[in-house]
Amino acid sequence: MLGLEDAIEGCLKNNNKSKEMIYKSFYGYLMGVVLRYVNDRNDAEELVNDTFIKIFKSIGQFSFPNEEGGLQKAFKGWIARISSRTAIDFLRAKKTHVYVDEIVEEQQPFTQINVISQLNAQDILKLLNILPETHRIIFNMYEIEGFSHDEISKMLNIPESSSRVYLTRAKSKLRELYSKTLTNSYATN
């Protein structure tokens, strides 16, 4: 069995066994990333396959990390960014993306965000599917994928302030949904 470094180097040489190893090893991971953006499983499968095509075409751009033992994490981060951009491009092409007005942060009331850090990660992922699409996309991009508001602004063609406001709204909505979930679970017990 090939190690990850050998598989990446094999992909650089267009070796099909190496590509197959990468595909089988990371398919499930990328499906999880894409499903955070796209709810339809068939669309998600197609997007994951599109992502692998992009990965294999641009594998020469992947930078091996300097620290030992960081290869898996660095590679997963690199392919997750490709897959999230692929999903966002798909949503943009479908024009299911709602129009985002320029929203000024001062128009929004300030709310504490620290409650969100107390949520269980699995709970958040389940609740994300309930959020309006724009809120879900911006939350995923910022909190899960690690994009900056500037990057989100450029990718979604919205003002940077709108990205911040939608993130705040998404967190607020998640808190509200989480509270309802807790209330309902206590009521059934």
Backbone torsions as a table, in degrees:
resi	resn	phi	psi	omega
1	MET	NA	134.9	-179.9
2	LEU	-74.1	144.7	169.6
3	GLY	-81.8	166.8	-177.0
4	LEU	-60.7	-44.5	-179.1
5	GLU	-60.8	-44.4	178.3
6	ASP	-63.3	-39.5	-179.7
7	ALA	-65.1	-42.5	178.3
8	ILE	-63.4	-44.8	178.8
9	GLU	-64.0	-35.9	175.8
10	GLY	-64.3	-38.6	177.7
11	CYS	-64.3	-35.4	177.0
12	LEU	-61.6	-28.4	179.3
13	LYS	-95.8	10.0	178.9
14	ASN	62.9	33.9	179.7
15	ASN	-80.4	121.6	-176.3
16	ASN	-66.4	-34.8	177.6
17	LYS	-63.4	-39.7	178.8
18	SER	-66.2	-42.3	178.3
19	LYS	-62.4	-42.5	179.4
20	GLU	-61.9	-41.4	179.4
21	MET	-63.0	-44.7	178.3
22	ILE	-63.0	-45.5	-178.8
23	TYR	-59.0	-51.6	-177.9
24	LYS	-66.3	-35.5	-177.1
25	SER	-72.5	-32.1	-171.5
26	PHE	-117.2	2.5	-179.4
27	TYR	-58.0	-51.6	-178.5
28	GLY	-61.5	-40.7	179.1
29	TYR	-61.3	-47.1	-179.2
30	LEU	-70.2	-31.1	175.9
31	MET	-61.8	-41.4	177.5
32	GLY	-61.7	-41.0	179.0
33	VAL	-64.4	-48.8	-176.5
34	VAL	-65.5	-38.4	-179.2
35	LEU	-66.0	-15.3	174.3
36	ARG	-73.2	-19.1	-179.8
37	TYR	-105.5	-38.8	-173.1
38	VAL	-117.8	126.9	-177.3
39	ASN	-83.7	-25.5	-177.1
40	ASP	-80.5	123.3	-175.4
41	ARG	-64.0	-38.9	179.7
42	ASN	-64.3	-43.4	176.3
43	ASP	-61.6	-42.0	-178.6
44	ALA	-62.2	-43.0	179.4
45	GLU	-61.3	-42.7	178.7
46	GLU	-64.1	-41.2	179.9
47	LEU	-66.9	-37.1	177.9
48	VAL	-64.2	-43.4	178.2
49	ASN	-64.1	-40.4	175.3
50	ASP	-60.7	-39.7	178.8
51	THR	-60.7	-44.2	-179.9
52	PHE	-63.7	-36.1	176.5
53	ILE	-60.6	-45.1	178.7
54	LYS	-64.7	-40.4	179.6
55	ILE	-60.3	-48.5	-177.3
56	PHE	-68.2	-31.5	177.6
57	LYS	-71.2	-33.1	-173.9
58	SER	-111.9	16.6	-176.5
59	ILE	-58.8	-25.6	177.9
60	GLY	-66.9	-16.9	179.1
61	GLN	-86.6	-10.5	179.1
62	PHE	-70.0	132.1	179.2
63	SER	-101.6	119.9	176.9
64	PHE	-65.6	135.7	-178.9
65	PRO	-70.8	154.2	179.6
66	ASN	-77.4	-37.5	-176.6
67	GLU	-77.5	143.2	-179.2
68	GLU	-72.2	140.2	178.1
69	GLY	85.3	0.4	-177.8
70	GLY	-99.4	5.4	-175.6
71	LEU	-63.1	-48.5	-178.0
72	GLN	-58.6	-47.3	-179.0
73	LYS	-64.0	-44.0	-179.3
74	ALA	-64.6	-42.4	-178.4
75	PHE	-68.0	-42.6	178.9
76	LYS	-62.8	-39.7	177.3
77	GLY	-63.6	-41.0	-179.0
78	TRP	-66.2	-46.3	-178.4
79	ILE	-72.9	-29.3	177.0
80	ALA	-65.8	-39.0	177.9
81	ARG	-64.8	-40.6	178.0
82	ILE	-63.5	-44.0	-177.6
83	SER	-68.8	-38.6	179.4
84	SER	-67.5	-38.3	176.7
85	ARG	-65.9	-37.3	178.1
86	THR	-63.5	-43.9	179.2
87	ALA	-64.6	-41.4	179.8
88	ILE	-65.6	-41.7	177.1
89	ASP	-61.5	-39.4	178.0
90	PHE	-62.2	-47.0	179.9
91	LEU	-63.2	-39.9	179.4
92	ARG	-64.5	-41.2	-179.1
93	ALA	-67.5	-34.3	178.5
94	LYS	-75.8	-13.7	-177.8
95	LYS	56.6	32.9	174.0
96	THR	-86.8	-4.4	-179.4
97	HIS	-73.2	126.5	-179.1
98	VAL	-73.2	152.7	178.2
99	TYR	-69.3	134.2	-179.1
100	VAL	-110.4	117.9	175.6
101	ASP	-72.6	161.0	171.2
102	GLU	-74.9	119.8	-177.4
103	ILE	-113.2	132.1	179.5
104	VAL	-93.9	133.0	-176.7
105	GLU	-57.7	-34.8	-177.2
106	GLU	-65.0	-20.4	179.7
107	GLN	-75.2	-15.3	-176.2
108	GLN	-99.1	138.8	176.7
109	PRO	-69.3	146.5	178.8
110	PHE	-76.5	133.4	175.9
111	THR	-130.8	150.0	177.2
112	GLN	-71.8	137.4	-176.0
113	ILE	-105.6	-8.8	-173.2
114	ASN	-65.5	-18.5	178.0
115	VAL	-62.8	-35.3	-177.8
116	ILE	-60.9	-31.9	-179.0
117	SER	-70.0	-16.3	179.1
118	GLN	-87.0	-9.2	-179.5
119	LEU	-73.1	145.2	174.2
120	ASN	-70.9	139.0	-177.3
121	ALA	-58.4	-40.9	179.2
122	GLN	-64.9	-38.2	177.7
123	ASP	-61.7	-42.2	-179.7
124	ILE	-62.6	-45.9	-177.7
125	LEU	-62.5	-37.6	177.2
126	LYS	-67.4	-42.0	-178.1
127	LEU	-72.8	-24.6	-179.7
128	LEU	-57.3	-36.5	-178.2
129	ASN	-66.3	-17.7	179.9
130	ILE	-84.1	-23.6	-177.8
131	LEU	-64.2	151.4	170.6
132	PRO	-58.4	150.6	-171.6
133	GLU	-55.0	-46.6	-178.8
134	THR	-62.5	-43.0	178.4
135	HIS	-60.0	-46.6	-177.7
136	ARG	-62.5	-44.3	-178.0
137	ILE	-63.5	-47.7	-178.2
138	ILE	-67.4	-39.7	176.4
139	PHE	-59.9	-48.2	179.1
140	ASN	-58.4	-48.2	-176.2
141	MET	-62.7	-42.6	-175.2
142	TYR	-81.9	-54.8	-172.2
143	GLU	-80.7	-33.4	-174.5
144	ILE	-100.8	-46.3	-177.6
145	GLU	-86.2	-18.8	175.5
146	GLY	84.3	18.2	176.1
147	PHE	-72.0	149.5	175.9
148	SER	-83.2	165.2	177.0
149	HIS	-62.2	-34.0	177.4
150	ASP	-63.3	-45.2	178.9
151	GLU	-64.0	-43.5	178.7
152	ILE	-60.7	-45.1	179.4
153	SER	-55.1	-46.2	-178.4
154	LYS	-70.7	-40.9	-177.4
155	MET	-69.4	-38.3	-177.0
156	LEU	-96.6	-3.3	-179.6
157	ASN	57.3	50.4	177.9
158	ILE	-130.1	160.2	175.4
159	PRO	-64.9	147.6	179.5
160	GLU	-58.6	-37.3	179.5
161	SER	-63.9	-33.6	177.8
162	SER	-65.8	-38.5	177.7
163	SER	-59.8	-44.9	179.5
164	ARG	-63.2	-43.5	-178.4
165	VAL	-65.6	-44.4	179.6
166	TYR	-65.2	-33.5	175.7
167	LEU	-64.9	-44.7	178.3
168	THR	-61.5	-42.8	178.5
169	ARG	-63.6	-41.2	179.5
170	ALA	-62.2	-44.3	179.2
171	LYS	-64.7	-40.9	178.7
172	SER	-63.0	-44.7	179.2
173	LYS	-64.6	-39.5	177.1
174	LEU	-62.2	-42.0	177.4
175	ARG	-60.5	-44.6	-179.8
176	GLU	-62.4	-45.9	179.3
177	LEU	-65.2	-39.3	179.6
178	TYR	-65.0	-41.9	177.6
179	SER	-61.2	-42.4	177.9
180	LYS	-63.2	-39.3	178.8
181	THR	-62.7	-44.1	179.2
182	LEU	-64.5	-44.3	179.8
183	THR	-60.2	-43.6	179.8
184	ASN	-67.3	-35.9	179.4
185	SER	-70.9	-34.6	176.2
186	TYR	-70.1	-35.1	-179.1
187	ALA	-67.7	-31.6	-178.4
188	THR	-85.2	-13.3	-178.9
189	ASN	-88.1	NA	NA
